[in-house]
Amino acid sequence: MSSYSSPPPPPPDQSLDTEAPNAPVTRERRLNPDLQEQLPKPYLARALEAVDPSHPQGTKGRDPRGMSVLQQHAAFFDRNGDGVIYPWETFQGLRAIGCGLPAIIHGLDTDQPLPQLSHSAGMVTFSFAVHPYKEHPQGFDPSKFDAIFSKYGRTHPNALTRDELGSMLQGNRNTYDFPGWMAAAGEWFLLYSLAKDKDGLLQRETVRGLFDGSLFERLQDNNNKKSS
């Protein structure tokens, strides 16, 4: 009677590996391999909604009014609704969310035209580095948004500490773009100072609300309640 030995197992498929043994940075800045199971088509840029696994249809109860995510982000500062954002409107918007600083935020990215929301030479608003919109002018990229936290949220999976925020900025800056480094750091740390929670964490939901402008509305409501 001949003995039977099972064939050796096939070699593991490395085509889906997200970490390379000889590249430590790929272990330090991990991607979420299960994102496609948590959110339908996470690599499909969304035009109207800032989505993530907890908000697969965007901000609940909020009407995008036919505007792109980036337009919604900027529209909060269009205080009179005329489609043009002037420096004094940016100042008014910053005061409304509890920021008394002058308009230190640099101009909105203008690689693509924004119908119904034009800008003057003085238009200024939030325009953050590592913006999921920037790589996809046609919409909000959920995979890039998720990567902010999978790569840099080491203490808490859905939040960033101040140090992790600094690591995120360092990991995404362009070589020798010193003005860009300063602008990005100023913007993100301004967000951190305005919207961190009581434990000093910048929550995922807070950052998501930044992109579609719903965060500005919440900050404005909170500021009004404090003033009343």
N, C-alpha and C positions, 0 to 999 in steps of 0.2 A: 504494500500500500504506500503510494507516494505521498510525501508530506507537501502541503500547500502553504505557501507564504504569500501574504497579501502584497501587492505592489507598493512601492514607496509612495507617500503622499506627494501630490504635485507641488512644485515650488510655490511659495506664496506670491500672490499678485501684488507687485509693488507699484502698479500704475496709479493707485489711489492713495498712496502714502502722502501724508502732509508734513512729515518730518524726515530730514536727512541726517543720518548718524554723524556725518562729518561737518555738518553746518548747525552749530548749537543754537543759532538765532531762530531756526525753524522750530525748535523745541520751546524756546522762550516765548515766541510769538505764535501761538497756535491758532489754527482755524477751527471752526466748528464743523466737524464732518457730518453732523446730523441735521444741518440746517434745512436741507431739502425735505426732510420728514416733518420738520416743525412749521414750515411755511411753504405754501405752494409757489413754485417757480421763483426761488429767492434771487436768481440772477437776472430776472426780468425787471428792468427799470420801470417804476410806477410813475405815471404822469401826474396823478391827482392826489395820491395818498402816501404819507410816510408810514410804511408798514413794518412790522416785525412780528415774531412768533406770538407775542402777547396781544398784538393789535393787527391781525391779518387783513382787516378792512380799514385800517387807519384810525384816526381819532374819532371815537364814537360820538354821534350826534353833531358832528361839525360839517358844515356845507363848504366844500372847496370853491364854490361859486365859479366853476369852470376854469379856475386858475391852476397853474402848475404848483408843485410843492415849493419851488423857489419863489414864485410870485406870492404865494401865501405868506412865506417867511418875510418878504419885504413889505407886504401890504399893510402890516401893522403900523408902519411908520408913515404911511400915506394918510395923515390925520384928517385931511379934508376930502379924501376920496376922489381926487381929480386925476389920478394916474401918474402924478409927478411927486417925487419926494425931494423936498428942499431941506437944507441944513437945519433950519429952525424947526421943521417937523421932526427930524431925527432927534433934536434936543428935547422936544416935547415928548416923543415916544420913550426916550431914555428916562426922563423924569417920571413918566407914567408907570414904569416898571420898578421905580425905586432907585434909579441910578442918577446921581446928581452931577456926574462928570459931563464935560462938554463933548461934542461929537468927535470922539477920538477913533471911531470905527471907520475903516477905509471903505472905498467904493465897492459896489456890487460887481461881481464878475460879469463882463459884458461880451463874452465870446459869442453868445447867442442872443438875438433880439427877444424881448419879452413883450408880446402884444398886450395892449391895454394897461401896461405898467411901465411907462417910459421913465427916463431919469434925466435930470438936469446935470449940468457940469458939477453941481455941488451935491449931488445925491450921495448920501452915505448911509450905510446900514450894516448889519452883521454879515460878514462873508468869511466863514470859518475854513481853516485848513482841514484836510481830511473830510471834506464835505462830500457825502455820498452823491450829491447832485453834480459835482464838478466833472467827474469822469463820464457822466451820462447826461448831457444837456437836455435829453428828452425825458428825464425823470429821475426819481429817487431810487438808488440802488440798495436794496435791503442787505445784500451780501457784504457790501463795503461798510454799511452801518454796523452790522453784526460783528465784523472783524475788529472794530474799535474795542469792543469789550472782550472778545475771545482772545485777542492778542495782548491786551494791556490790563484787563481787569483781573489781576492775580489774587488780590485780597478778597474781593467779592465779585462773583461772575457777572453781575448786572450793574456794576457801579465802578467808578474810578476814584481813587484817593488823589490827593494833590500831587504826590510823587509819581503816581501812575499816569496822571495827566501830563506831567513833564516828560515822562518816558515816551508817551504817545507822540508828543510834539517833536521830540528829538528823533524818533524813528521815522517820521514822515517829512522832515524838512529837506529842502533842496540844497545841494552843495553851493556854498558861497552866496546864497540868497539871504544876506544879512537883514535887509529890510523886511523880507518875508518872515524870517524867524521872529523878529521883534513884533510884527503885526499879529502873527498867529498867536504868540504867547500872550500878548495883551488882550486879545479877544477871548481866548479860552479861559484865561484866569479871571477876566471880568465876569464871564459866565459863571465860573466857579464861585466867585465871591457873592454873586447875586442869588444863585440857585442851589448851592450845596445844602444838604440836609443837616440835621442837628448833630450827626456823627461825622461831619466833614466829608461826606461822600457826594459825588456828582452822579446821580442815578441815571440809569439807561433811559427811563421814561422822560426825565428832564431833558436829556439831549435830543431824544426823538421829537419832543414838543418844540424844541428850538427850530428844527428844520421846517415844520409846517406852520410855525408861528403861534401854535396853541399855548406854548410856554409863556409868551409875552402876554397873552390874554389872562392867564392864571396869575402872573406876577402883578399885572395891573389891578385885578380884582383884590388880591391880597393887600396891595398898597392902599387901595381905596378904603378897605375895611380898617386898616390901621389909622388912616387919617380921619375917619368918621367918629 
